[in-house]
């Protein structure tokens, strides 16, 4: 209206000043503090809500929770799905009993890569298709080669596509200063997103940071939640701080029960057989040219 000439310039300026004065009159340090406190309360309510499962979720074949040990799970190069070794072992046993190797993925039913060249080609296809899991894994391989800058770029892309583990890796990169300068705020930001998404290691790192910074209660809360997902380092930490009085007897007992329940939920006959075969080195857990394995295990960071 001022630009059209319906309201005089002086009148417009007076209205703007009056509006600002009225808004400023409602402000006070106490109200500002209350607003910030309320936002923090809502944030903590979301942050400390225990996720129903870990970020790995369930194996899409047997529907049992995935083991937190990445060496017991494998990525299928054809579809980038994460399967437990138990289901891969069951497929192998079934094929041997039927003397019929169909050479197809147990999930997507597409032909499995027969060699390393085909496996890399399939993974590239998944990366080109903006598969966050494949992008994150490519970033991990860059990281292992020492190319931290490219790894950060790929993890950032995967994180923007919703990959929880990519957020964890970004948080750890900012924590260690690898590929970027150390930044506690960004470290915490990425760890919190990962923790809300069910990443036990990210939550444990948050807890350790809070605990060492003097925020004992927050630190213990984080570590209790990560322990309830079967995170071994968390339950070991709780055992260490319990005699020091940081955890009550009831909390300690609850943590032990929750950790055991989470670990037991990941067990199956097939997974136990797979673990035994791995110990005896009778199962192709990584690519083996003459056996045609198409499993690519995610590496631990």
N, C-alpha and C positions, 0 to 999 in steps of 0.2 A: 504494500500500500504506500510505503514511503517512496519507493522508486516510481510508482505511477502518479505521485503527486497528491494523493488523497490525504496523506498525513504529512504535516510539516516536519522538516528535519529536526527542529528544536524539540517538537513534541515527541518524536520518535526517540531521540536521545534521552529525554526525561523518563519515558516509559522504561527504557532499558536500564537506566540507573535505579529506578524504583524497584524493578523486578529483582535486580542483583542485591539491593539492600534488603529486600524482604527475605530472599533465600539465605543471605549471610546471617540475618538475625536469628535463623533457626539453628545455626551451627554452634557447637560448643566442643571443647576437648573431650568431655564425657560422652557426648553423642558420637563423635568420631571414633573414640575408643570402642564404644559399644558396637558400632558398625563393623569395625575390623574384627572384633572378638566374635561376632556372629558369623562372619565369613569364614574365620578360622574354625569355628565349631562345625559348620557345614562341611568344610574341607576334611576335617578329621573324621567326621562321621562316615564319609565315603572312603577315606584312606584306611581306617581301621575296621571296616566291614570285611569279615573273612570271606574270600572268594569260595565258591562251591567246589572248585577244582583248581589244579595248577594250570599254568599257561599251556602246558602240553596237552591238556584235556585227556580224552580217552582214545585208545587205539580204535580206528574205524572198522576193524575186522572183529576183534573179540569184545570190544566195548568195555574193556577193563582200563582203569587209570594207567597212564603211561608212567614208567619208572623215571625218576628224576635223573638217574644215571644215563647220560646220553650214549654211553657205550652199549646200552641194552636196547636202544632204539635205532632205527635206520630210516633214511630218507629214500624214497623210491624215485629214481632219476626220471622216470617216465611221466609222473604226475605230481611230484613233489610232496606226496603224502608221507606222513611220519607213521611208521608201523612198528609194533614191538617185535623183538626177535622171536618171541614165542610163535606168533602167527606165521612168520617166515619159515620157522622150523616145521610147523604143522603142514604148511604147503609142501615143503621138501619131502617130508615123510609120506604124505598122501601120494605124491607123484611117484615115489619109489615103490610104494605098495602096488600102485596101478601100472607100474612100468610105463608111465606115460608122462613125459615132460612137455607140457603145452607151451612153455616159454612165454606165458602171459603174466602180466602183473596181477597179483591177487586182489587188487582194489579196482583199478580202472580197466582191467582185462585187455590192455593194449600189449603188443609184443614187447618183451623186455630187451634192453640193450644187450648185445652179445659180446661187446668188448668195450674198452675204455674210451675209444674214439666215439662210439655211438652214445655212450653214457654222457660224455661231455657235450655232445651235440644236443641231446635231449634236455640237459640242464640249461643250455643256452636258449633253447626254445621257451622254456619256462621263464627265464629271465626276461626275454623279449616280450613275453605275454604279461609282464608286470606281476608275476607271482611273487608275493612278499617273502615267502619262505626261501625260494630259490635265490632271490636277490640278496637276502641276508647271508645265505651260505656262500655266495660268491664273494661278498664282503669279508667273510671270515677267512676265506682262502687268501684274499689280498692281505689281510692282517697277518696271517702266518708267514707270508713272504716278506713282511716288513713294510708293505705299502699301506701305511696307516691312513693317509689322506684319502685314497680311493676307497678304503674300507669304510671310513666315516661317511663318505658321499653315498655309498650303497646302503649303509645302515640307516642313514637319514631317509632315503627313499623308501626303504622297507618299513620304517617306523611310520611314515606318512600314509602308508598303505595298510596300517593296522597291525604290524607284526610286533608282538609284545617283547620277544627276545631281543629285537633290534633296539628297543628303548633301553633295555638293560645294558646292552653293549655300548650304547652311546653314553649312558650314565657312567659306566666304568672307564670309558675313554677320557671323559672329562675329569674323572677322579684321578687317573694316572697321568694325564697330560700327554696322551699318545695321539699324535695327529692334530691336537688342539692344545691350547693353553689350559691349565687346570682351572676349573670353575666350579666352586662348591654349589652355587645356586643352580646351574645347569645340571650338575651331577644329581642333585636332589630332585630336580624337576623330572628328569628321565627315569630315575629310580622309582619315584612315586607312581608314575604312569604304569611302569612295569609291575609294581607291587599290587596296584589296584587290579591289574589284569591277571594276577595269580602267580607272579614269578617269585618263587621262594628266595632265590639268591639275591634278587634286588631288594626284597623286604629285609632280609638278614643284613645287607649292607646298610640300609637305612637305620636299622636297629643298632648296629654297631657304632655308626656315626653319632646317633643320638646319645647312646650310652656313654661313649667316650667324651662327648661334649657336655656331660653332666645332666642330660635330660633322661634320667634313669627310667622313669615310668614309661615314657614313650618308647625308649629302646627295648624295654622288656616286652611291651605290647607287641612290637613288631616281631621280635624273636619268637614269642609264643605262637604267633600266627604262622610264621614260616615253619616252625617245628611241627605244627598240626598238619602240614602238607607232606610230612615225611622227610624234611630237610635235615640230614644228619649233622651238619655243622651247627645248626640251631639247637638241636637237642643236646649236643655235647657242650655248647655254651651254657645252656640252662643248668646242666649238671655241675658246671664249674661255679656259677654264680649263686646256686642254691645255698651252699654252706655259708656264703657271705651275707645271707639275709636279704638279697634282692628279690627273691621269689619265695612266696609262702609255701607251706607244705602242701596245701590244697592245689595251688597253681602248678607245683612241681609234678604232683601225681596226675593232674589233668593233662599236662604236656606229654608225659610218658605214654599215657593211654592214647592220646590223639596221634602221636607220632607212630606208635605201633600199629594202630588201626589203618593209618594211611599207607604204611609200608606193606602190611598184610593185604590190602586191597589191590596191590599191584601184582600179587603173586598168582601163578597158575602152573599147572603141570607142564604145559608147553614151554613157558618161560624158564622153568627150572631145568628142563631138558636142554634148552638152548644154552643156558649158562654153563651147564655141565659140558656140552659140546665145545663151547668156547674155551673152557679151561683145558680140555683135552686137545684143542686145536684141530678139531674134526669138522668145523663148520666155516664156510667162507664169509666171514663177517665184513671183510672189505673186498674190493674188486680183485678178482683172481682170474686172469685171462683164460686159463684152461677149464674153469668151472662156470664162467659166465655169470658171476654174481653181479647184480645191478644195485647193490646196496651201497649207499654213501653215508657213512656215519657223521652226524654233526659233531664237530670238535668242541671240547670244553674251552671256554675263554680263560 
